[in-house]
Amino acid sequence: MRPSEGILGVAFGTRADGDARSNAAVRKRIADELGVSPEWATVTQVHGDHVAIVEAPGHHGEADALLTARTDIPLVVATADCLPVAVAGRRTIGLAHAGWRGVAAGVVPALVEAMRTLGDEPLAAEIGPFIGPCCYEVGPEVVEAVGGFIGETRWRTTSVDLGAAVSAQLTGLAVTVAGACTYEDRRYASYRRDRTTDRQVTVAWLP
């Protein structure tokens, strides 16, 4: 697990960490490494904009973001090309899973708004490893859905920069963006590259 560069209480995983979604031994090893509880809060990710407000560990249904003010509950999302996005406030922590559909649906702004609804103000955000515009070939419908942010792949076809799209949705926050592309960097699981069922996890918690 790689600690966040900008947010205390966030760590981004790699494929080598193992599949913590279904393997209790992997989950315990990661939890021990991070010094957090192995009792995590998780969701079934559906590429939407629902935010689960978390007050207990366990599964919280269908959602693509989690938010808590509790100091004893790690939040977890799993990705393999999509963006893991951590948002920190003064007394809350949030974590979102955002593919292009989630970006278009506004899951990250929904997380920020949920934080404000709880009476907190978001201060900083970090976007973990995701598929970069160098490798994310898309059609015009995706470009339109995410509001532009056109890029170009290494093989000279149209792509979108989802990191730039999410950063634009986080106006006013200090945003850090990971430099790794999950498609190019084989340390990371990539569905677009391998059609894999493997996922790396991102863990966020209030220290």
Secondary structure, 3 states (H helix, E strand, C coil): CEECCCCCCEEECCHHHCCCCCCHHHHHHHHHHHCCCCCCEEEECCCCCCEEEECCCEEEEECCEEEECCCCCCEEEEECCCEEEEEEECCCEEEEEECHHHHHHCHHHHHHHHHHHCCCCEEEEEECCECCCCCCECCHHHHHHHCCCEEECCCCCEEECHHHHHHHHCCCCEEEECCCECCCCCCCCCHHHHCCCCCEEEEECCC
